[in-house]
């Protein structure tokens, strides 16, 4: 690794990688392959939100940043709820740095998980997380079938964005129908204007290419997505008070807009899939 652009440190048993170049800085936890921070130098504002009471000891998934959900999303694993870990098992794996590369203004890190097999998923597969840091943050999750059996999986880049004040936020670019987890998975039409004034947990069933998170009528964060089939919008609202790794008022500062495959992606032997999220 080029010392001037990459720095590692270990704290409470978690190894962190900091990426720094002329355009931005980024902090990554190798526990979970988890991007925690992205700060462009043009405005020095972190696009990502991490809970102030997140568990940062390697014992539980980290609340905030960009958790990697794989090989299933939520509890869609075919078993009883709670029998397998929500969002799969990669976000509690220790990941390794496979490759780094950097110029003055653009840096790339390739991460791989300790294992891609676990209870509920026993196929031969390789997974890479490619993090590119520059004028934007690009995160690509690559899944390749390295075995001789086809399989179907779901995944997501479960991004938490720091919006400072949820009451001032409107989401632009969403369209079509969504499944509402809070209404017994009823399929509803996307609202317009799209504001958040209560708990939301929605899977938008379209490969929506771009979403703008606006504050006070101006673009605050832009999220572009590729090779996905869904976008998930989540804010726990006052339910945050019941969560051990969020404080009662955390919901006021964040919103999740997640690039996801939730409708099942099948890979034959030798095939690969790469979902990608770009944050501005």
N, C-alpha and C positions, 0 to 999 in steps of 0.2 A: 504494500500500500504506500502511496505517496504521502510522506509524513506531513507535508504542508496542507494536504486536503482531508486527511482522515486521522481521527484520534479515537482511541479506545480507552475505556475506564470500566472498572467493576465496582458496583455499590450494592450492598445487601444481597450478594450472590448473583446479581444480574449484570451481564456485560453489555455495555452501551457503545455504540459507534456514532461518532459525530462527523458529519460531512460538512465541509466549509469551502466555498469558493467565492468568486467576486460577485456572483448573482444571488446566492442564498446560503442558508445553513439548514441542516436537517439532522435530527437525532433519532436513532433507531435502537430499540431494545432487541438484542439477539434472543431473549426469551419471547417467543411468539413471532419472531420475524416482524416486529411491530414498529411501524413508523410512528413516532410520538410528536414530532414537531417539524414544521416547515416554515421558515421565515425568510421571505425575499428581502434582499437589501434595499429594493426600491422604496419600501415603506416600513420595513422592520416590524411587520405585524404577523404574528403567528396565525396561519390558517387553521390549525388543528387545535382541538380542545382535549385536555386530559383532566379527569376528575381530580380535585384536590385531595380526595381521600382514596384514590386508586390503590390497590394492592401492588406494591413494587418490591416484592420479595421472592417472586418465582413460585408462590404457592397457589395463586389463582390468576386467571386471565386479567390483563390490564384493561381498566375501564377508560376508554378514550383513544385518541389517535386513530390509527387505522388497523384494527384487528383483522387477521386473515381467517375467514370462515371457509372451512373445507374439511371433508368432502360432502358435507350437507350444510344446509342453512337452517337456523333455528333448531326445531326439534323434528325436522322432516327427514327422519332416518329409518322409518318403518318399524320402530320399536315403541314401547310405552314411554311417555314423557318422563324424563329423568333417568331412564335406563342407560342412555348414552349422553355424553356431554353436549350441551347446546352449542351449535355452530361448529361441531367437529372437534378435532384434537390437535390441529396444527398450532392454534394460538396458545397452547401450553407446552409446545416443543421448544427445545433449545435449537436454534438455527446456527449455521456456520456461514462465514464469508467465503464464497467460492471464488469471487473475482472482483477486482476494483479497477477503475480507470478514471482519470481526471485530466481535464485541461483547466485553464484559468477560470473558465466560466461555466463548465459543465462537468458533472461528476456522476459516475455510475457504480452501483453496488449490486452484485448478484448474491442472493442468499439461498441456502437450501436447508430444509428441516432435518432434524435428527433421524426421523423415520416417516414414511408415508403410509405405514400400515398400523392399524389399531382395531380395537373391538368395533365391529360394524362395517369395516372396510379392509379387505385383505387382498387387494389386487396389486399387481406389479405396476408401479407408476413412478414417474419422477416429477418433482415439483420444484420450480424456481420462482423466487420473487425478485424482480428486477426493479430497482429504485434509481430513478434518474433525477438529479437535483440541478436546477439551473433557473432560467426565467420562469419555469413552471415546475411542478412536482409531477413526475410520471411514475406510476406504480403499475407493473404488469405481473399478473399471476399466471404462470405457465404450467399447465398440466399435460403430461405426455404419457400415453399408454405404452409401457415398455414390455408388457407381457403378451400372452397369446389368447387372452380372453377379453371380450368387449365388456365395458362397464358404463354405468350412468352415475353422474355425480352432480352436485350443486356446489356453489361457492359464492363468496362475496368479499369485496373490500369494504368493510363496515365503518366507513369514515365518519368521525365526529368533527364537526366544524365549529369553530369559535365565532359566534355571532354577536357576542357582548350583551345583546338585549333582544330576546326572541319576540317581544311585542312589536319591534320595529321591522320585522323580517317579512318579506314576501318571496315565494319561490316562483320563478318564471321558467317556462320551457316544458313543464310537465303536461301531458295530455293523455287521452284515452281512458281506460278503465283501471281500477285497482281493487285488490282484495283487501278487505278491512278486517284485521285480526280482532279488533275490538267490537266488531258487529257480527261475530260468528262466521267470519270469512265471506261475508256478503260482497258481491261485486258491485261497485259504485263508480259513478263518473267523477273524473278529476275536477275538483272545485276551481272556480275562478271568481275573484282573486284567490290565490293559494296562500293563506295566512295560517298561523298556528296559534290557537287560542285555548287548546285543551290537549289531552294526551292523544297522540297519533301513532299508529303502527300499521303502515300501508305498504303493500307490494304492488307497484305500478307495473302492469303486465305488457310493457312496451320496451323496445330497445331504444329508449330516448337518448339521443346523442349528446345533448347539452342542457344543463340546468344552471340558471343564474340565481344565486342567493343575493337578494337585494336588501339593502337597509335604507330607509328613508328615500326610496325611489331611485337609488343608485346601486350599480353593481358592486357588491362587496367581496364575493367569492364566486368563481366560475368553476363548474365541474363538468368536464367532458368525459364520455365513456365510449368504449369500443368492445365488440365481441361479447356482449352481455345480452340477456333477454328480459331484464327487469331493472327497475330502480326502486329502492326501498327508502321510505321516509319515516323517521322515528324520533319522537320526543316523549319521555315518560311523564312529563308534566309533574303533578304533585305526587305521582307514584315514585318519584325519586326518593322521597322520604322513607320509603320502605326498603330501599336498596342499601346494603352495607357499604358499597363502594361509591355511593353518591351522597352528597349532603342534600338537605331538604330543598334548597333553592338552586341546585345545579342546573335544573332544566331551563332556567332563564338565560343561560349563556350559550347553549349549544343546540345543534340540530344535526341529525344523521341523514346524509344523502348517500346511499350505498349503491355502488356498481355491482350487479349481482347476476348470477344464473340461479333462478329458483324453479324453473319449469323443466329441469332435467336436461343434461347434456350427455350424449352417448359418444364414447370414443372407441373405435375399433383398434386392434393392435397397430402400433406405429403412428396413430393419429395424435394430434395435440390440440390444445385450446388455450388461448391467451386472452384473458380479460384485462382491460386496461382502463385506468382512471388517470386523468390529467387535471391538476388543480392549479388555478391561477390566483 
